[in-house]
Amino acid sequence: MSLTDPRRGAPAPDAQQIEHPGRTDQLDPTPDHGEHSYQGSGKLTGCRALVTGGDSGIGRAVSLAFAREGADVAFTHLADERSDAGATTELVEAAGRTALPIEADLRDRSACTDAVDRTVRELGGLDVVVCNAAYQMALESIADLTEEQLRRTFETNVFHTVWTIQAALDHLRPGASIIVTSSIQATSPSPYLFDYAATKGALTNIVKSAAQEFADRGIRVNAVAPGPVWTPLIPATMPPGKVDDFGENTPFGRPAQPAELAPAYVFLASNDSTYITGESIAVTGGRLTPG
C-alpha cells in the first residue's frame, strides 16, 4: 500500500465564476469523485439508498461509493442539473447497481415525499438516507440578505432535511441510517455565508435531537461536517477572489476533493458504526471545530 501525503491534491482552483447551480464540466480543475480511486468491499451489499443532491460534488462521490459498496442508489437533482445527473447515473450503473435519478426541487414538501416514495417503490425499500442537497450564496454584508435568499437557503437546507426524514421514517427498519451533510460553518461561521452557516447549525441540532428519538427504533442519525470542498457550488456562489484562495486556510493548504468525503458517509451508513449516533464527523483538512 502506498500512503498519500495529505498536503498534496488537485491543483488549487483559479479565480473563476459560473452561473448557479453550475456543472461539473465547467470546473477547472475537475473535481475527483473517486472515479479512478474508490474501491468497494461490500460494506453496503443489498442496501437501498437515497442521496439528495446526488448529481455532483459530495453527493456524486457518495453515490459512487455507495454503489461500489453494493447499494442501489436513488438521488435527486434539479432540472438544470440533468447533465450531471446523467454522469452520476453512469457511474452507479458501471458499478453494477441500479441508479434512480429523481428530478425534484426539494423546497416543495411534496417533492421530498415523492422522492422517498419513488425510492421505496422502485428500489424495493430504503435503508440509508443522505440529506445532502444545499444552497448557499455569498454576501458582502448581512444587510444584503434578502427575504427571498433567506427563505431559499432555509427551505433547501433545513426544510428539505426535515421533510425527507419525516417521509422516510416509516420505511426505515432497525439498522437503517440517516446521514446529514452539515459543515464546518455550523461551528465556525463565516460572515459572508450568514444564512448558510445558520442552516448548518440548525442541522447539527436536528441530528442530535433525531438521534435520541430514533434510538428506540434502532435507527442511527449522524452528520458529516465538511470543510472546504471543491464542487460546482463554490464558483457558482462565491466571488472569484474567494474561489482563488479557496481552502488555503486549512493546515493542508488546499480544499478537499469530493472523493475524500465519501468514506465518512460509507462508514456511517455501514455496520462499522453501529454504536455511533448523534455525532458529527468533521472532514476539514485540520481546521479545528469548537467542541
C-alpha positions in Angstrom: 0.0 0.0 0.0 1.3 3.4 -0.9 0.5 6.2 1.6 -0.8 9.5 0.4 0.7 12.8 1.6 -2.5 14.8 2.6 -0.8 18.1 1.6 -0.9 17.0 -2.0 -4.1 17.1 -4.0 -5.5 18.5 -7.2 -4.2 21.9 -8.3 -5.6 24.9 -6.5 -8.6 26.4 -8.3 -8.1 29.6 -10.2 -10.3 32.6 -9.9 -13.5 31.7 -11.8 -17.2 32.2 -11.6 -20.1 30.2 -13.1 -23.8 30.6 -13.1 -25.6 28.8 -10.3 -26.1 25.9 -9.9 -23.1 25.1 -12.0 -22.0 22.0 -13.8 -19.1 19.7 -13.1 -17.7 20.1 -16.6 -17.4 23.9 -16.1 -14.8 23.5 -13.3 -11.1 23.8 -13.6 -9.6 21.6 -12.1 -12.2 18.9 -12.5 -13.3 17.5 -9.1 -12.3 14.0 -8.1 -15.3 11.9 -7.1 -13.4 8.7 -6.7 -13.9 7.6 -10.3 -10.5 6.0 -10.5 -9.7 5.5 -6.8 -12.6 4.3 -4.8 -12.7 0.6 -4.3 -15.6 -1.1 -2.5 -15.6 -4.0 -0.2 -19.2 -5.0 0.1 -20.0 -2.8 3.1 -23.5 -1.9 1.8 -24.4 -5.0 -0.2 -28.1 -5.2 -0.7 -28.9 -1.7 0.7 -31.1 0.8 -0.9 -30.0 4.5 -0.5 -31.5 7.9 -1.3 -29.0 10.7 -1.7 -30.4 14.2 -2.1 -28.3 16.5 -4.3 -26.5 13.4 -5.7 -25.7 14.8 -9.2 -22.4 16.4 -8.4 -19.9 17.2 -5.7 -20.2 15.4 -2.5 -23.5 13.8 -3.5 -21.9 12.2 -6.6 -18.9 10.9 -4.7 -21.3 9.4 -2.1 -23.5 7.8 -4.7 -20.5 6.3 -6.5 -19.0 5.0 -3.2 -22.3 3.5 -2.1 -22.8 1.8 -5.4 -19.3 0.3 -5.3 -20.1 -0.9 -1.8 -23.1 -2.8 -3.2 -26.0 -0.4 -2.8 -28.7 0.6 -5.2 -28.8 4.4 -5.3 -31.6 6.9 -5.9 -30.6 10.5 -6.0 -32.3 13.9 -6.5 -31.2 16.7 -8.8 -32.6 20.0 -10.1 -33.8 20.4 -13.7 -30.7 22.4 -14.5 -28.5 19.6 -13.4 -29.6 16.9 -15.8 -26.2 16.5 -17.5 -24.5 16.0 -14.1 -27.3 13.6 -13.1 -26.6 11.5 -16.2 -22.9 11.3 -15.3 -23.8 10.1 -11.8 -26.2 7.5 -13.2 -23.5 6.1 -15.4 -21.1 5.8 -12.5 -23.6 3.9 -10.4 -24.6 1.6 -13.2 -21.0 0.9 -14.1 -20.6 -0.4 -10.6 -23.4 -3.0 -11.4 -26.1 -1.3 -9.3 -29.4 0.3 -10.0 -29.4 4.1 -10.4 -32.6 6.1 -9.9 -32.2 9.8 -10.8 -35.1 11.9 -9.5 -35.7 15.4 -10.7 -37.0 17.4 -7.8 -37.0 20.9 -6.2 -36.9 19.9 -2.6 -38.1 23.2 -1.4 -41.5 21.7 -2.1 -42.6 19.3 0.7 -44.4 17.0 -1.7 -41.2 16.7 -3.8 -39.4 15.3 -0.7 -42.2 12.8 -0.1 -42.4 11.8 -3.7 -38.6 11.2 -3.8 -38.9 8.8 -0.8 -41.9 7.1 -2.2 -40.3 6.5 -5.6 -37.2 5.2 -4.0 -39.1 2.7 -1.9 -41.3 1.7 -4.8 -38.6 1.3 -7.5 -35.7 0.1 -5.4 -37.9 -2.1 -3.1 -37.2 -0.4 0.1 -35.0 2.2 1.9 -32.1 1.6 4.2 -29.9 4.7 4.0 -31.0 8.4 3.7 -28.4 11.1 2.9 -29.8 14.6 3.2 -27.1 16.4 1.3 -28.8 18.9 -1.0 -27.9 22.5 -0.1 -27.9 26.1 -1.3 -25.6 29.0 -0.5 -24.8 32.4 -1.9 -22.1 34.6 -0.6 -22.9 38.1 0.7 -20.9 41.2 1.2 -22.9 42.0 4.3 -25.9 40.8 6.3 -27.6 44.0 5.1 -27.6 42.5 1.6 -29.6 39.3 2.7 -32.9 39.4 1.0 -36.0 37.7 2.3 -36.0 35.6 -0.9 -32.5 34.3 -0.3 -33.1 33.7 3.4 -36.2 31.6 2.6 -34.5 29.7 -0.2 -31.5 28.8 2.0 -33.6 27.5 4.9 -36.1 25.8 2.7 -33.4 24.0 0.7 -31.1 23.1 3.6 -33.3 22.7 6.6 -36.8 22.2 5.5 -35.9 19.5 2.9 -34.0 17.6 5.6 -36.9 17.6 8.0 -39.4 16.7 5.3 -37.3 13.9 3.9 -36.7 12.4 7.3 -40.4 12.6 8.1 -41.3 10.9 4.8 -38.6 8.1 5.2 -39.2 7.3 8.8 -42.0 4.7 8.4 -40.0 2.9 5.7 -36.8 2.5 7.7 -36.1 -0.7 9.6 -33.8 -1.3 12.6 -30.2 -0.9 11.4 -31.1 1.9 9.0 -29.0 5.1 8.9 -29.8 8.8 8.3 -26.8 11.0 7.4 -27.0 14.8 7.1 -24.4 16.9 5.4 -23.5 19.6 7.9 -20.5 21.9 7.6 -17.6 23.5 9.5 -19.8 26.6 9.1 -22.1 25.2 11.8 -19.5 25.9 14.4 -17.1 28.3 12.7 -19.4 30.5 10.7 -18.1 32.9 8.0 -19.9 36.3 7.9 -20.3 36.2 4.1 -22.2 32.9 4.5 -24.5 34.2 7.2 -27.7 32.4 6.3 -26.0 29.2 5.1 -24.0 28.9 8.3 -27.2 29.4 10.3 -28.8 26.5 8.5 -25.9 24.2 9.1 -26.1 25.0 12.8 -29.7 24.1 12.8 -29.0 20.8 11.0 -26.4 19.8 13.7 -29.1 20.2 16.3 -31.7 18.3 14.2 -29.2 15.4 14.1 -28.7 15.3 17.8 -32.5 15.5 18.5 -33.5 12.9 15.9 -30.8 10.5 17.1 -32.2 10.5 20.6 -35.8 10.0 19.4 -35.0 7.3 16.8 -32.7 5.2 19.0 -35.6 3.2 20.3 -36.3 2.2 16.6 -32.8 1.1 16.0 -32.2 3.9 13.5 -29.0 5.9 13.7 -28.7 9.6 12.8 -25.4 11.3 12.2 -23.8 14.1 10.3 -20.7 14.7 8.2 -19.3 18.2 8.6 -17.0 19.1 5.6 -14.6 22.0 5.5 -13.8 23.5 2.1 -14.6 21.0 -0.7 -14.1 21.7 -4.5 -17.6 21.4 -6.1 -19.7 23.4 -8.6 -21.3 25.2 -5.7 -18.1 27.1 -5.0 -17.5 29.1 -8.2 -21.3 29.3 -8.7 -21.9 31.1 -5.3 -18.7 32.8 -4.3 -16.8 35.8 -5.9 -13.6 34.9 -7.9 -11.3 36.3 -5.2 -12.6 33.8 -2.7 -12.5 31.0 -5.2 -8.9 31.7 -6.0 -7.7 31.1 -2.4 -10.4 28.6 -1.5 -9.1 26.0 1.0 -5.8 27.8 1.7 -6.8 28.5 5.2 -6.6 24.8 6.2 -3.4 23.3 7.7 -3.1 21.2 4.5 -3.3 24.4 2.4 -5.9 23.1 -0.1 -9.6 22.2 -0.4 -10.8 18.6 -0.2 -11.9 16.7 -3.2 -15.4 15.1 -3.0 -13.8 11.6 -3.0 -12.2 12.4 0.3 -15.6 12.9 1.9 -17.3 9.7 0.7 -15.6 7.2 3.1 -17.1 9.1 6.1 -20.6 8.5 4.6 -19.9 4.9 3.9 -18.7 4.4 7.5 -21.8 6.0 9.0 -24.1 4.0 6.6 -22.4 0.7 7.3 -22.3 -1.8 10.2 -18.8 -0.4 11.1 -20.6 2.4 13.0 -23.4 0.5 14.8 -22.7 2.2 18.1 -22.5 5.7 16.8 -25.5 8.1 16.7 -26.0 11.8 17.2 -22.4 12.5 16.2 -20.8 14.7 13.5 -17.6 13.6 11.7 -15.5 16.7 10.8 -13.6 16.3 7.5 -11.9 19.7 7.5 -8.3 19.3 6.5 -7.2 20.0 10.0 -9.3 23.1 10.7 -10.4 22.7 14.3 -14.1 22.9 15.2 -15.2 24.2 18.6 -16.3 21.4 21.0 
